[in-house]
Amino acid sequence: MAQTVEANGARIPLVGLGTWDLRGRTCARMVEQAIGLGYRHIDTASMYGNEAAVGEGLRASGVPRDEVFITTKVWQSDLRAKDFERSTRDSLAKLKLPSVDLLLIHWPNPSIPLQETIGALCKMKREGLARHIGVSNFTVALVEEAVKLANEPLVNNQIECHPYLDQGKVIAACRERGLSVTAYSPIARGRVGGDAVLSRIGKAHGKTAAQVCLRYLVQQHIVAIPRTSRPQRLKENFDVFDFKLSPAEMKAIAALAHPRGRIVEWSGTPDWN
Ligand SMILES: NC(=O)c1ccc[n+]([C@@H]2O[C@H](COP(=O)([O-])OP(=O)(O)OC[C@H]3O[C@@H](n4cnc5c(N)ncnc54)[C@H](OP(=O)(O)O)[C@@H]3O)[C@@H](O)[C@H]2O)c1
């Protein structure tokens, strides 16, 4: 299967490296090794405090800049137009890049008009600071509103997504409007490791539970950005393109979803559907 997804003009690699919590030399080394192993997508954010290290790892990899898809995000407290632009420019200075491939609003902020933030986001694309733009942690209603307000195409909504959480409604809303979906916490912060259903399915394919989980996402053209601090897991998390889950296996994995499956809670988002 293709290792990328296309959305409103963007082509996004389906597996990327998540970097939340990776810092300094560890972060730079993991980014460099991931790219060496074939990863072509790195996910960072202003809030992670690791953009300089991500940039270092990217340069150390020796892979040309235009072959790696770099995403960063503007934090919730910086959603006023002026702050948004400053945050974006700071991110680029830390990454030592003239532009990122994807710039996201990290979390919605109900106390700042979305129109102002979306205006600033679109401006960053028009000025060439971001090749593509999108959102993160946006509900169905917020996706609809954002698309109406934007005068540049939005290409992605990054949301918590893994087998324990049914995100069907927001995924459908994104797709109707041409946005792709990126799954954050795609292996449920490591919880899928010991899952009996995923392990059983994995055994039949010679794969681990985490690989089955990631395959379940990418087989639905959902981008997955698993994070690891262990070099040996980089390869495991990337090796998901050489097997296929059957419709019955996909169904069994979807049945793992339950109402308390969400890991990342945010009090300002009352209705996810
Ligand atoms: N937009 C947002 O609001 C938002 C929110 C959360 C996360 N994110 C992004 O999404 C990325 C991924 O999400 P996440 O970091 O929350 O969680 P995750 O990727 O689902 O899980 C990471 C955890 O799983 C473990 N792990 C990694 N590979 C494994 C494997 N093959 N088998 C078993 N365990 C494994 C890691 O431990 P080891 O380090 O020991 O391997 C780590 O503790 C973040 O790094 C960040 O880039 C975005």
The ligand as an SDF file (V2000), in Angstrom:
LIG
                    3D

 48 52  0  0  0  0  0  0  0  0999 V2000
   -1.7740   17.2160   19.1990 N   0  0  0  0  0  0  0  0  0  0  0  0
   -1.7830   16.8740   20.4630 C   0  0  0  0  0  0  0  0  0  0  0  0
   -2.4760   17.4720   21.3120 O   0  0  0  0  0  0  0  0  0  0  0  0
   -0.9630   15.7040   20.9060 C   0  0  0  0  0  0  0  0  0  0  0  0
   -1.2180   15.0920   22.1510 C   0  0  0  0  0  0  0  0  0  0  0  0
   -0.4500   13.9890   22.5020 C   0  0  0  0  0  0  0  0  0  0  0  0
    0.5410   13.5200   21.6400 C   0  0  0  0  0  0  0  0  0  0  0  0
    0.7810   14.1390   20.4500 N   0  0  0  0  0  0  0  0  0  0  0  0
    1.8320   13.6650   19.5050 C   0  0  0  0  0  0  0  0  0  0  0  0
    1.6440   12.2800   19.2650 O   0  0  0  0  0  0  0  0  0  0  0  0
    2.8260   11.5690   19.5990 C   0  0  0  0  0  0  0  0  0  0  0  0
    2.5050   10.1740   20.0610 C   0  0  0  0  0  0  0  0  0  0  0  0
    1.6120   10.1740   21.1550 O   0  0  0  0  0  0  0  0  0  0  0  0
    2.0750    9.8170   22.6510 P   0  0  0  0  0  0  0  0  0  0  0  0
    3.5070   10.1760   22.8050 O   0  0  0  0  0  0  0  0  0  0  0  0
    1.0660   10.4690   23.5340 O   0  0  0  0  0  0  0  0  0  0  0  0
    1.8120    8.2600   22.8050 O   0  0  0  0  0  0  0  0  0  0  0  0
    2.1120    6.9170   21.9610 P   0  0  0  0  0  0  0  0  0  0  0  0
    2.9830    7.1820   20.8000 O   0  0  0  0  0  0  0  0  0  0  0  0
    0.7990    6.2340   21.7560 O   0  0  0  0  0  0  0  0  0  0  0  0
    2.8880    6.0360   23.0410 O   0  0  0  0  0  0  0  0  0  0  0  0
    4.1750    6.3350   23.4730 C   0  0  0  0  0  0  0  0  0  0  0  0
    4.5290    5.3340   24.5750 C   0  0  0  0  0  0  0  0  0  0  0  0
    4.4690    4.0110   24.0590 O   0  0  0  0  0  0  0  0  0  0  0  0
    5.7000    3.3350   24.2760 C   0  0  0  0  0  0  0  0  0  0  0  0
    6.0010    2.5590   23.0580 N   0  0  0  0  0  0  0  0  0  0  0  0
    6.5190    3.0310   21.8830 C   0  0  0  0  0  0  0  0  0  0  0  0
    6.6140    2.0490   20.9700 N   0  0  0  0  0  0  0  0  0  0  0  0
    6.1450    0.9190   21.5620 C   0  0  0  0  0  0  0  0  0  0  0  0
    5.9830   -0.4120   21.1370 C   0  0  0  0  0  0  0  0  0  0  0  0
    6.3410   -0.7850   19.9040 N   0  0  0  0  0  0  0  0  0  0  0  0
    5.4630   -1.3300   22.0170 N   0  0  0  0  0  0  0  0  0  0  0  0
    5.0910   -0.9510   23.2590 C   0  0  0  0  0  0  0  0  0  0  0  0
    5.2240    0.3090   23.7340 N   0  0  0  0  0  0  0  0  0  0  0  0
    5.7400    1.2510   22.8890 C   0  0  0  0  0  0  0  0  0  0  0  0
    6.7220    4.4090   24.5540 C   0  0  0  0  0  0  0  0  0  0  0  0
    7.6660    3.9740   25.4940 O   0  0  0  0  0  0  0  0  0  0  0  0
    9.2670    3.9000   25.1220 P   0  0  0  0  0  0  0  0  0  0  0  0
    9.7120    5.3170   24.9640 O   0  0  0  0  0  0  0  0  0  0  0  0
    9.8280    3.2290   26.3380 O   0  0  0  0  0  0  0  0  0  0  0  0
    9.3750    3.0970   23.8650 O   0  0  0  0  0  0  0  0  0  0  0  0
    5.8860    5.5400   25.1580 C   0  0  0  0  0  0  0  0  0  0  0  0
    5.7820    5.3590   26.5540 O   0  0  0  0  0  0  0  0  0  0  0  0
    3.4840   12.4740   20.6500 C   0  0  0  0  0  0  0  0  0  0  0  0
    4.8230   12.1340   20.8610 O   0  0  0  0  0  0  0  0  0  0  0  0
    3.2510   13.8200   20.0290 C   0  0  0  0  0  0  0  0  0  0  0  0
    4.1810   14.0370   18.9690 O   0  0  0  0  0  0  0  0  0  0  0  0
    0.0140   15.2220   20.0670 C   0  0  0  0  0  0  0  0  0  0  0  0
  1  2  1  0
  2  3  2  0
  2  4  1  0
  4  5  1  0
  4 48  2  0
  5  6  2  0
  6  7  1  0
  7  8  2  0
  8  9  1  0
  8 48  1  0
  9 10  1  0
  9 46  1  0
 10 11  1  0
 11 12  1  0
 11 44  1  0
 12 13  1  0
 13 14  1  0
 14 15  2  0
 14 16  1  0
 14 17  1  0
 17 18  1  0
 18 19  2  0
 18 20  1  0
 18 21  1  0
 21 22  1  0
 22 23  1  0
 23 24  1  0
 23 42  1  0
 24 25  1  0
 25 26  1  0
 25 36  1  0
 26 27  1  0
 26 35  1  0
 27 28  2  0
 28 29  1  0
 29 30  1  0
 29 35  2  0
 30 31  1  0
 30 32  2  0
 32 33  1  0
 33 34  2  0
 34 35  1  0
 36 37  1  0
 36 42  1  0
 37 38  1  0
 38 39  2  0
 38 40  1  0
 38 41  1  0
 42 43  1  0
 44 45  1  0
 44 46  1  0
 46 47  1  0
M  CHG  2   8   1  16  -1
M  END
$$$$
